[in-house]
Amino acid sequence: MNDKFLAMCGICRKAGKTVVGTNLSTEAVKRGQTNLVICASDIAKNSEKEIVRACEASGTRLYRTSYTKEVLGESLGFNEVAVFAVADSNFAKALLNIISTNAENGGTN
């Protein structure tokens, strides 16, 4: 895996700082236990609405990646992941920094 964003997602997971899945992520957001939520490009519309609503209500940052559920899942050690939340401010900052750097360099993730 060459991509820094995906590699950092995997590091977050291995460190135990992610909440994986729409329902678990939504609940964690509502409880104020997350710093960032990442959505796959092919997340189901109803799932997306649910997590967006929770993020807006709590002020949690949401990032819609161009990666599919399969690609995100692979980086986290699953078959598919539509959404996951980052439950650590330092990891969230690191991911947002990678996102920002990619955007500055013309990347889409």
C-alpha positions in Angstrom: 0.0 0.0 0.0 1.7 3.2 -1.2 -0.9 5.7 -0.3 -0.1 7.7 2.9 -3.7 8.3 3.7 -4.6 4.6 3.5 -1.4 3.7 5.5 -2.4 6.1 8.2 -5.9 4.7 8.3 -4.3 1.3 8.9 -2.1 2.7 11.7 -5.1 4.2 13.4 -6.9 0.9 13.3 -3.9 -1.0 14.7 -3.5 1.5 17.5 -7.2 0.9 18.4 -8.2 4.4 17.6 -11.0 3.7 15.1 -14.7 3.0 15.3 -15.7 1.0 12.3 -19.2 0.8 10.7 -22.0 3.2 10.3 -24.0 2.4 13.4 -21.0 2.3 15.8 -19.5 5.4 14.2 -22.8 7.3 14.5 -23.2 6.3 18.1 -19.6 7.3 18.9 -20.1 10.7 17.2 -23.3 11.3 19.2 -21.4 10.6 22.4 -18.6 13.0 21.4 -16.0 10.3 21.3 -14.7 11.0 17.8 -12.5 13.6 16.1 -13.0 12.8 12.4 -15.3 10.6 10.3 -14.2 9.1 7.0 -16.8 7.9 4.4 -16.2 5.7 1.4 -17.2 7.0 -2.0 -19.8 4.3 -2.5 -21.5 4.5 0.9 -25.2 3.9 0.8 -27.3 7.1 0.7 -29.2 6.3 3.9 -26.0 5.5 5.8 -24.5 8.7 4.5 -27.5 10.7 5.6 -27.3 9.2 9.1 -23.6 9.9 9.7 -23.8 13.4 8.1 -26.7 14.3 10.5 -24.8 13.1 13.5 -21.6 14.9 12.4 -23.5 18.2 11.8 -25.2 17.9 15.2 -22.0 17.3 17.1 -19.6 19.5 15.0 -17.5 16.5 14.1 -15.4 16.8 10.9 -16.5 14.6 8.1 -14.4 13.7 5.1 -15.8 12.0 2.0 -12.9 10.1 0.3 -12.8 9.0 -3.3 -11.9 5.5 -2.1 -14.4 2.7 -2.3 -15.6 0.6 0.6 -13.3 -2.2 -0.6 -10.2 -0.1 -0.6 -11.0 1.5 2.8 -11.8 -1.9 4.2 -8.5 -3.3 3.0 -6.5 -0.5 4.7 -8.4 -1.3 8.0 -8.2 -5.1 7.8 -11.8 -5.7 6.6 -13.4 -6.7 3.4 -15.4 -3.5 3.2 -15.8 -0.4 5.3 -18.3 2.3 4.3 -17.6 4.6 7.2 -15.2 4.8 10.2 -14.5 7.3 12.9 -11.2 8.3 14.3 -11.2 8.5 18.1 -7.9 10.3 18.7 -7.2 13.9 18.0 -3.6 13.3 17.0 -4.5 10.7 14.4 -7.3 12.9 13.2 -4.8 15.8 12.7 -2.4 13.5 10.9 -5.1 12.3 8.5 -6.3 15.8 7.9 -2.8 16.9 7.2 -2.4 14.2 4.6 -5.7 15.2 3.1 -4.6 18.8 2.9 -1.3 18.0 1.4 -2.9 15.7 -1.2 -5.4 18.5 -2.1 -2.5 21.0 -2.5 -0.7 18.6 -4.8 -3.8 18.1 -6.9 -4.7 14.7 -5.4 -8.4 13.7 -4.9 -8.0 12.1 -1.5 
